[in-house]
Amino acid sequence: SGKYHIMKEKLKKTIVRIVRDTFKKRQSFKGLHMNEQDHFYSILYSHLVNQIQGCIKEMCETRKDILHENVLISDQKIAQKEVDIMIDAHTKETEDERLSRLSEEYEELGELAKAHSYIETRVKVNPNSIDLWRSYSLFMLRNYGDVNKAEECLKEAITLCEDNDFELFLVYGALLVQMKEKKALIFLSRVTEDEEAQDQYIRAHVLISILYKFLGNDELSTKHFAYASRMKLRQNELIIPKGTLRESNPKAEVSTAFTPIPQLSAEEVDALYFDVIESLLIPEGMTKLASEALEFISDADSKQIIKIKAKIQFGERKYAEVLETIEEYLDEQKFDIEGIKILADVHYLLKQDEDSEKAYLRAIRRGANDPVISKTLGLLYIRSGKWKEARVVFSDYCNNIDSK
């Protein structure tokens, strides 16, 4: 190539000069005629050029992403490529792990177009991965609120899954409930076939109940919530299935499908909605449905509603609103570690480093033992230029990870 020929001409004189000086000092040419010396120079030079050519070729192959960049590339981009090479050399991460890391990093930086391109590449490379399709769906909900694209992704995952993947059926059914699609009943009903998975069974019936509320069918909504309540009572050993020995709780009432059953308290009913919202809807990015589900909570003054609203706003990246909501919550619940962590996280994302540091340390003093807190606090110290503090935090973080 042109680069090689330019480099060769620049090196030619240097090679000859170094060889001549070296051999003269060692008197290795003593007794040789001038023609013999010139012949030796020619052979040696040819050999060295071939060696250089091989080294350049190998270097171009192993580092072609950097060497073939346009010469006008910014220093920042070159530095990032060097970082990527160092990470690869130390972690030996696979290509999929690299794409996953880059997607997460760019998402955290708010560069969603780049993050999207990396996760899209992952799916194209490995289109038969259920987990990847689920991750893609969550990415689209979390960053764009695009329920249609999320539904397409989950539909792809459904075509790949086993017939008893009730967790996936539950997630897909929940998304269809948010879309107010009646076909959600198909997937949620599949989940209710397995009464052994009691938590999933309860959540599926609660979601079916919510869907029927949306569709204006109060009778079926009440019926399916009763199924969820019945299973919750069984979990609490307040009722036992017909024909089951009463060894664990002799006073429990035997229930059948046709006999009256004990009722959950209003607080216990609210707890079923809270469980669906916090365990399923918010983690899966279905913040719209989570907000709508809060309307079914009977205790409008519940402090938990305020914290859940903060979580929903956090999922929607409404950080200024999160700050206001979580501070209201912590005015009453000063020692709630989860609430303090939300406060710390939102200060961190708003780059309010001093307030973020105070909140993270407050959570740690209250007994928080979450490695994520230590990791984020370490990153905060790096961002603030507090290298000594960062070293201490990351040392503790690594020790805790190693011990586990």
N, C-alpha and C positions, 0 to 999 in steps of 0.2 A: 504494500500500500504506500501512499505518499508519505505517511507518517514514518514508516519504516525506512524509506530511502533518505529522508532528511536526517533521521537519527543515525543512519549508517555513515553518512558523509561527515557528520560532526564527530563521530567516534573514531573514524579512520586514522586521523593524525594523532589523536590521543593514544590509541592502541600502539601504533608504531613507535611513538616517543617513549612510552613506558617500557615496552619490550627492549628497545635499544639501550636505554639507560640501565635497566636491570641487568642485562647480559654483559654490558661493558664493565659494570661494577664487579661482577663475578668473574670477569675475564674468560667467559665461556666461549668467546669467538677467537681466542688465541690460536693461531696456526691456520685459520680459515682465510681463503682468498675472498676479495670483495664480491665476486660473482656468487660464491657459495653462501656468503652472508645474505645477499639479496634474495637468493633462492629460499633460504630458510625463512626470511621475513615473509615472503609471499605465501609459503605453505602455512606458517603460523597464523598469519593474518586471515587467511581463508578459513582455517579451523575456528578461530575465535569469532569470526563473523557468523559462521554456522551455529555456534553455541549461542550467540546473542539472538539470532533469529529464532532458535528454539525457545529460549527464555521468554522473548517477547510474545511469541505465539501462545505459550502456556499462560502467560499473564493476561493476555487479551481474552482467553477463553474463561479463565476463572473470575476475571473482574470486568467483563465486557460491559456490564451495566453502567459502570463509571467511565471507562475509557472511551466509550462510544457516545457519551453525552455531548451535546452541543457545547462549544467552548464558552458560550455566553451564559451557561447555567449558573445560578446564583450560588454563593458560598454556603448559604443556608441549606440548599438542597444537597450539595456535595457532602456537607457535614451530616445530614440525615442519612445519606447512603453509607457513610462510614460507620454510623451508629448501627445501622441494620447489619452491616458485615460483622461488626464486633459482637452483636447479639447472636447472630447465627453461629459464629465461631465458639461462643461460650455455652450456648444453650442447646445447640444441635437440633433446633426446632424443625419440624416438618414443614412442608410448604403450606399445608392447611393450617397449622398452628401459627405460622407467620401471617397468613391472611387474616386469621381470626384476631390476632393481636393488633394488627394495623387497623382493622375495622373498629375494634373497641377504642383504640387510642384516638383515632380521628373523630369518632362519635363523641368522646369526652371533650375533645377540643372544639366541638361544634361544627366541624367540617363534614357535614352529613353527605354531601355528594361523593366525597372520597370514601367515606365509611360504607356507603351504599354500594359503590363499585367493588369493594373488596368482598363484601358478603355475597354479592351477586356472582362474583367469580368463583367463590367457594361452592356455591350451589351448582354452577355450570360444570365444575370439575367433578363434583360428587353428587349427581342428581338423585341417587338412591338412598340418601341419608335422611331419615326421618327427623333426627335432631336438627339438621341444618335447615330443613323446611320450617320447623317450629321456630328456630332462631330468626329466620328471615321474616316470618309472620310477626313475631314480637317486635323486631326492628321497625317494621312498617307501622305498627300501631303506636309504638313508643315515640317515634320521631315525626311521623306524618299524619297519624290518625287515619290511615288509609285502610278502612275495613274491607274494602273490595279486594285489594291486593293481598291483605292478610288472609282473607277467606280462600283465595286461590292457593296460597302457600299451604294452608292447613288441608285443603282438599288434596293436594299432591301428597302430603304426609299420610292422609287417610288411605290413599290407594296403595301405599307401601307397607302399611302396618298389619299386624296380626289381628285376627277376629276378636281377640280378647284384650286389646289395648284400650282399656276403659279410661285410662287417664287422658289419652289423646281424644277419645270420643267426648269426654267431659269438656275439654278445652274448646273443641270445635263446636260442640253444642252451645257453650256459653257465648261464643262469638255470634252464632246464629241467633241467639236470644237478643243480643245487643242489636242485631240487625232486624229484630222482630220477625224472623223467618220461622214459619210453622214447621219446616223440615228439621228444626232443632229437636223436635220430639223424637225423631228417628234415632238420633245418636244418644240423646239423654236417656231414652227408654232402654237402650242397650246397656247403659251403665247400671240401671236399676235391676238388671237381671242378676247381678252378683251381689247378694246380700252379705256376703262375707266381708267385702270391702265396704265397711259401714260408713266411713266418712264420705267416700265418693257417692255412695247410695244416697246419703242425706243431701249432699250438695246438688246432686242431679234432680232430686224431687223439689228442692227449694227453687232451682232454676226453672223447672217446668211450671211451678206455681207462679213465679214472676212472669213467665211468658204468657200464661193464661190471663194474668192480670192485664198485661198489655193488650191482649186480644179481646178483653172485655168479658171473659167467661169466669165469673167469680166462683161459680159452683165447682168447676174443675180445679181452679186455683186453690180453693180451700181443701179439696180432696187430696191433692198432691202434697200440700203442706202438712196435712195430717199424716201422710205416709212418712214424711221426714221426721215429724214429731214422734211417731211411734218407734222409729228406729233409734231415736235419741233416748227415749225412755228405756228401750232395751239395753242400750249402751250403759245407761246409769243403773241398770238392773232393777228398774222399777216395774218392769213387766218382763216376762219370759215367754218364748214361743210355746205354743201348745205341744204337749207331749214331752217337754224338757223337764228333767228332774230339778227340783228346787234346792239344790245343794248350796249354791252360792248365796242365795237370798230366799229363805223359806217363806218370808212374808210377801214376796213379790206376787203380783196378780198375774194369772195366766190369761193371755190375750188370744183372740182369734181374729180372723178378718171381719167378723160380724158383730163382735161384742164391744161395748164401750171401753175406752181405755183412759187411764189417768191423763190429765192435761198438763202441759208445760206452763210454767209461770210466764208472765209477760217478759221478765228479764231473760228467761231461757229461750223464749221465742226470738227476741232481739239477738241473742247470741248466735242463733243459726244464721241470721242474715249477716252478722258481723264476720262469721267464719267464712262464708262464701266470698264476701268482699275482700277480706284481708288475705285469705289463703289461696284464692283463685283469681279473682277479677283484677286486682291491682298488680300482682306479680306478672300476669299475662298481658298487661297493657290495656285492659278493657275499662278504662277510667270512666267512660260515658255510662256504661251499665252500672259501674260501682256507684256513681253519683245518683242514678235513678233508684238503685236498690236501697240507698239510705232513706228514701222517702217511706219505706215500709217499717222503719224503726219506730216503735211506739213511744219510747222515752226520748222526746225531742231535746231534753236537757242533758242527755248523756254526754259526759266529757269525751267518751270514746269517739263520738261523732266528729268532734273538732279535730282530733288527731287523724282520723281517717280522711277528713277533708284536706288536711295538710299533705297526706300521702298522695291523694289524688292530684292535687295541685303540683306536687313534686313530679309525679309521673307525666304531667302535661307541661313541665318546664316553666311553670308560672312562679318563678322563685320569689319575686317580691310579695306575691300573695301568700306563699308558703311561710315566709318570715313573719308576716302579720298573724297568720292563723296559729302557727306553732307557739309563738310568744304568748298568745291568748291562752293556749292550752297549758303551757308551763307556768303561767301565773297561778293556776290552781293545782297543777300536778308537778311540783318543783323537782321531785326525785325520780320522775319517770325516765329511765335510761334511754329508751327508744325515742322519746320525744326530744331529749337533749341531743341525741345523735342526729336526728333530722335537722335540728337547729344548726349544729356544727357543719353538716354537709351543705346546707344551703348557703351559709356564710362562706364556705370554701369555694363553692361554685360562683358566688358573686365576688370572689377575690377580696373578701373582707377578712384578711389573714389574722389580724389580732383577735377579732371576735370569734373566728373559727377555732383558733388555738385554745382560747378560754373554754369554749364549749366542749371540745374534745377532751381536755384535761378534766373538766367537770364530770364528763361521762366516765372517765377512767377512775376518778376518785369515788364515784358512786358504785363502782364494782364492775364496770363494763369489761368484758374479756373477749372482745371481738377483734380478730387480727386485722380486719378491714380498717378499724379505727386507727390502729398503730401504723398501718401502711399509709393511710391518707395523711395522718399527722406528720409522718416522715417526709412525704412529698411536700406538705405545707412548709416544713422547715427548710427544705431545699429551695422552694420558690422564694422564701423570705431571706435566703442567704445565711440561715442559722445552721452551719455545717456541723458543729459539735453536737447540737441537739439532735440533728437528723441522724448522725452516726449512732448515738445512744439508742434512739427509737428503733432504727433498723436492726441494730444488734439484738435487741430484745425480740423484735418481730421474727428474725431468722431463728433465734433460739427456740421460740415458741413453736414455730413451724417444724423445726427438726425434732422437737420432743414429741410432736404428734405423729 
